[in-house]
C-alpha cells in the first residue's frame, strides 16, 4: 500500500474515533442535565442553587473537553492533509519556536 492510502485510512479512522469521543461527551452532558433536572424538581431553593452551580461547572468542563478533542482532531487532519501535499508546516513552526527560544535566552 502506498503512504498516501495509509494516511487517508488513518485520517478516516481518526475522524470516526474523534467524533465518537465527542458524542460520548455530549451524551454524558445530556445524562448530567437530566439527572440534575430530576434532583431540582425534588428539593428546596438552597439545594437548587447549589445543584445549579454544580451543573454549570460540569457543563463548562464537558464543553472545554469537547472543544479540546475537536481542536485536536481538526489539527491532526489538517496536518495530515498538508503533509500529503508536501507542506511540512509543523517543521516550520517548530523551527520558528526554537529560534524565538534561542533569541530570548541569548541576551
C-alpha positions as CSV (number, residue, x, y, z in Angstrom):
1,X,0.0,0.0,0.0
2,X,1.2,3.5,-0.6
3,X,1.9,6.0,2.1
4,X,-1.0,8.3,0.9
5,X,-3.5,5.5,1.1
6,X,-2.4,4.6,4.7
7,X,-2.6,8.2,5.7
8,X,-6.1,8.5,4.2
9,X,-7.2,5.4,6.1
10,X,-5.6,6.8,9.3
11,X,-7.4,10.1,8.8
12,X,-10.8,8.3,8.4
13,X,-10.2,6.2,11.5
14,X,-9.2,9.4,13.4
15,X,-12.4,11.1,12.4
16,X,-14.5,8.1,13.4
17,X,-12.9,7.8,16.9
18,X,-12.7,11.6,17.4
19,X,-16.4,12.1,16.7
20,X,-17.2,9.0,18.8
21,X,-15.4,10.6,21.7
22,X,-17.3,13.9,21.2
23,X,-20.6,12.1,21.0
24,X,-19.7,10.3,24.3
25,X,-19.0,13.7,26.0
26,X,-22.3,15.2,24.8
27,X,-24.1,12.0,25.9
28,X,-22.5,12.5,29.4
29,X,-23.7,16.1,29.4
30,X,-27.2,15.1,28.5
31,X,-27.3,12.5,31.3
32,X,-26.0,15.0,33.8
33,X,-28.6,17.6,32.8
34,X,-31.4,15.0,33.0
35,X,-30.3,13.9,36.5
36,X,-29.9,17.4,37.7
37,X,-33.4,18.3,36.4
38,X,-34.8,15.3,38.4
39,X,-33.0,16.4,41.5
40,X,-34.0,20.0,41.2
41,X,-37.7,19.0,40.9
42,X,-37.4,17.3,44.3
43,X,-35.6,19.7,46.6
44,X,-35.8,23.2,48.1
45,X,-34.4,26.5,46.9
46,X,-31.0,26.5,48.7
47,X,-30.1,23.0,47.4
48,X,-31.4,24.0,44.0
49,X,-28.9,26.8,43.9
50,X,-26.0,24.5,44.9
51,X,-27.0,21.9,42.3
52,X,-27.3,24.6,39.7
53,X,-23.8,25.7,40.3
54,X,-22.5,22.1,40.2
55,X,-24.3,21.6,36.9
56,X,-22.9,24.8,35.4
57,X,-19.4,23.6,36.4
58,X,-19.9,20.2,34.8
59,X,-21.3,21.8,31.6
60,X,-18.3,24.0,31.3
61,X,-15.9,21.1,31.9
62,X,-17.6,19.0,29.2
63,X,-17.6,21.9,26.7
64,X,-13.9,22.5,27.3
65,X,-13.1,18.8,26.9
66,X,-15.2,18.5,23.7
67,X,-13.5,21.7,22.3
68,X,-10.1,20.3,23.0
69,X,-11.0,17.0,21.3
70,X,-12.5,18.7,18.3
71,X,-9.4,21.0,18.0
72,X,-7.0,18.0,18.2
73,X,-9.0,16.1,15.6
74,X,-9.1,19.1,13.2
75,X,-5.5,19.9,13.7
76,X,-4.4,16.3,13.1
77,X,-6.5,16.1,9.9
78,X,-5.2,19.4,8.6
79,X,-1.6,18.4,9.4
80,X,-2.1,15.1,7.6
81,X,-3.6,16.8,4.5
82,X,-0.8,19.3,4.4
83,X,1.8,16.5,4.8
84,X,0.2,14.6,2.0
85,X,0.6,17.6,-0.3
86,X,4.3,18.1,0.7
87,X,3.7,21.1,3.0
88,X,5.6,20.5,6.2
89,X,4.1,23.2,8.4
90,X,5.0,21.5,11.7
91,X,8.7,21.6,10.9
92,X,8.5,25.3,10.1
93,X,6.5,26.1,13.3
94,X,9.0,24.1,15.4
95,X,12.0,25.9,13.8
96,X,10.4,29.3,14.5
97,X,9.7,28.4,18.1
98,X,13.3,27.2,18.5
99,X,14.6,30.5,17.0
100,X,12.5,32.5,19.4
101,X,13.6,30.5,22.4
102,X,17.3,30.8,21.4
103,X,17.0,34.6,20.9
104,X,15.3,35.1,24.3
105,X,17.9,33.0,26.1
106,X,20.9,34.6,24.4
107,X,20.6,38.1,25.8
